[in-house]
Amino acid sequence: MAPTAFEPPRVDMMTPKLDHGDE
């Protein structure tokens, strides 16, 4: 659970939301 919750935020900082498109 820890890695999953930390992955989204970390990727968002490295890549833009448009590129991530996780939301």
Phi and psi in degrees as a GROMACS rama.xvg file:
@    title "Ramachandran Plot"
@    xaxis  label "Phi"
@    yaxis  label "Psi"
@TYPE xy
-61.4148  -50.4516  ALA-2
-60.8492  -40.2462  PRO-3
-64.7827  -41.4733  THR-4
-73.0153  -26.1458  ALA-5
-87.9004  -22.8504  PHE-6
-64.8937  -53.1127  GLU-7
-52.3273  -53.3698  PRO-8
-61.5407  -41.3579  PRO-9
-66.0548  -45.5392  ARG-10
-64.3632  -36.7926  VAL-11
-61.0229  -38.7233  ASP-12
-70.2679  -38.4164  MET-13
-76.3097  -43.401  MET-14
-119.662  149.956  THR-15
-65.2005  157.825  PRO-16
-62.0406  -36.3121  LYS-17
-61.9647  -40.5606  LEU-18
-72.0863  -39.4276  ASP-19
-71.1511  -52.8344  HIS-20
62.0708  28.7986  GLY-21
-76.0412  -32.1994  ASP-22
